[in-house]
Amino acid sequence: MGGTPVMVLDVETVPDEEAWSRLGGRSEDAPLKPALQRVVAVAAAWLDGNGALRRLTALESPGSDEATLIRSTFRILESRPRLVGWNTRGFDLPVLVARAMLHQIRAPAYYAGPPFQSYRYRYADEIHTDLMDVLSQYGAAPRMRLAEMAAVLGIPAKVDGDGGDVVAWEAAGDRDRIRAYCETDVLATAVIWARYAWHRGWWGEDQCVTFAASVREFVSSAPGPHWDPWRTLDLRRVLPIGLGHAWEAGESEA
């Protein structure tokens, strides 16, 4: 599966206050229901078959409306990349589908594919890997937050805030900050994916080396202070690089 291009996705939202007003208002502790969330940013990373990070960016522009962001996301899925995310099955994709219905956006490619091999099928992780779901053994173990798994692996995540801050940033009109936050979530997810892909046997050490080099090249020239924690990170200490063939075969060094 190493040769399959990968798209890592993250969506940031705020409550749809107009919809909530029709329901009589929103309580502060109301759960996040996908249809009642408004998309304010989408970021994605593209990895090619040899592991290289080819692009990482927030989609469209800071002033783009919700419909434009959703349409752009579904357009990317028409090329059928392997989709990777954190809670994408439980949140990002349900949000995109519900809000696409609101804006009358067609997305037949999202539903395409043979039985049990579509983006929507829970256990088809070779076409869609929701890392939060997979790492919890599909709910058998407690689900972790992205920041928790990032802490386990020693990579930056949620350094400049968390999802709860997005509402305040949107209220302040600071879309640039939301987009930057979304981009860093994508990179953290991509690194966790690389670690999982090697563990799963989808990637070898060569792909991890290529990925690490491409990430280093990206963050060294990417503008913005949100990349500063990544500029000093040595991914060779995070990814399975230099472990040797004994570890590749599942043996220990002892």
N, C-alpha and C positions, 0 to 999 in steps of 0.2 A: 504493500500500500504506500510505499515511500514515494512513488512517482506522482501521486495525486496532488494537484494544487490545493492549497488550504486558504480559506478565508476566515479570519478571526473577527468576531463581531461583538460590539457593545452598543447598547441603546440607553440613553439617559432621558428621563421623563419627569414631568411635574403633574400634579393633579389637574384634571380638567374641571376647573371651578364652574364653568357654565353647565356642564352635565350634572355636577353635584348640586347646583342650585335647583335644578329641576327635581332633585330627590329630596329637597328640603334642607340642604346644607351638608357640610362635611365635618365630622368630629375629628379632632386632632389625632386620635388613636385609630382612625379608620384603616383597615388593611389595604394594601396595594392591590387593587383589582385592575387587571390589564386594560379593559375597555375604558376605564375611568382615568387613565393616565394619558397625558399629551406628550408626544415626542418632541424634544427640544434639541437633541444632538444624536448623531450616529457616527461611530468611528469604526474603521476596519483596517486590518492588516492582511496583506497577501504574501503567502509563502509559496515558492515554486517547489517542484518535485524533489530537488536536491537539498531543500532546507533553507534556501536563501530568502531573507526578508526582502521582497521587491518593493513594497510600498506600505506605508502606514500613515493614515490621515483621517481627520474628521471629514465626513462627506459634505459636499456642497459648500455653502458659505454661512457665516454667522447669522445672516439675515434670512436664511431660507425658511420657508414655512413648513409646517408639519407634513403636508401632502408631498412636497418636493422631496423631503428626506425619505419618506416611506417609498415613494416611487423609485428613487435612486437605489435603495436597498434591494427591493425586489428585482430590479433590472439586473443587478449583479448576480443574483441567484439563478438567473436564466442560463448562465454558463455552467451551472452545476458544480461549483467547487465543493470540496469537503468543508462543511461548516463547523466551526469550533466556537464555543463561548462558555460563559459562566452563568448558569441558570437561564440559558437561552430557551430551553424548553418550558420552563416554568414562568418566565416573565417576558424576555425580549420578543420572542416570536409571537406569543399570544397578544402582546401589545400591538405589534406590527399588523397582525391579521385583523384585529378588531378596529384599529384606526384606519386601516385600508378600506374596510367596509364603510366607515363613516365618510371617507373622502371619495368613495366610488372608484377605487383603484383595483384593477384586475391583476391577479397574480397566479395564473395557471401553472407556471413552472414550479412554484413552491409545492404544489400538490403532485407533481409528476414523479414518475419512477415506478419500478416494478413493486409488487407487494413486498412489504417488510423492508424496503430499501428506499424510503422517502425521508425527507427532512422531518416529517411529523412522527415517524415511527420511533418509539422510545428506545428500542434496543438496537437500532441500526447505527451504531456509533462509528461505522466506517464511512457513513455519509454525513452524519451530524453527531459530533461529540459534545454533549453538554457536560463539561468537566465536573461541575458541582454534583450532578446526578450520578455520573459514572463513579466518582471517588467516594460517594456514599453507598456504593453497591446498590444503586437505584432505590435509595430510601431505607435500606436495611440498617444503616448506621446514620448517626446525626449528620446533617448537611453542614458543611463549613462555608464561611464567607470567603470571598476572594482574598481579603486581607489576611485571614488566618492561614490559608494554604501558602500564600506568599511569604508569610513569616516563617513557616516551616522550612521553606526552601531558601530563605535568606535573600529575597528580592524585594525591591521597593513596591509598595502598593498603598493607595489611599494616604499618601504622604501629606497632601495639601487639603484634606477634607474627605468626606464620604458622601454617599448618595443622599443623605439627609440635608446636605448643604446646597444641593442643586436647586431646591425651591428658592432659597434666599438669593442665590446667584442669578436665577432667572428673573426674580422680582426686581433685582438691581440692574437688569439689562446687560449682565455680564456673560454673554454667550461665549466669548473667547475663553473665559475660565472654564466653562462647562465643557467646551470642546477639548481643551487641554486635559482636563480630568478624564474625559472619555478616552482620549488617546493613550494615556498612561495605563488605564485599565486594560486596554487592548494589548499593550506590550506585556504587561504582567501575565495576562491570560495566555499569550503566545509562548512565553517562556515555560509556564506550567505545562502547556500542551507539548512542547518539545521534550520535556522530561517524561511525560506520560507516553509519548509516541515511541521513545527509546525503550521505556519499560515494557511497553506492549509488544515490541518487536517490529513496529512499523518503520522506525528509523534506526539507522546504524550510527556509529560514531562519526563517520564522514559527514553525515547530514547535520549532526550536532555541531561539529567544527564549522561547517559552512554557515549555519544559523548564527552561531556566536560571533563570527567575523562580520556578518552582514548587520547584525544588531549594533555592534561596536561602531561600524562605519556610519550607520544611520544616526545614532545618538551623538556622535562627535560633530555632526554638521547640522542637526535639526535645531531650528530656532526655538527659543523659549526656556525659561527657568524650570519648567516642569520636568525637563529631561535631566536636570543637574544630578539627581541621585543615581541616574543610570550611567552617567558619564564616568563615574568612578568605580562602577561595579565590574568585577572581573568574572564574566560568565563562565570562564573555564573552571571556576570554583563552584558553579551552580549546576552546570550541565555535565553529563557523563562523558567527559573527554579525558583520554589518557588512561582509561581503566584497564585496557588490554583485553585480549581475546578470552581469557579465563572468565572474566565478568560477563562478556558477551554471551558465553555459553551457560550462564546462570550459576557459576561456581564462585566461591569466596576466595579471597586472597590468603586466608589462614591455612 
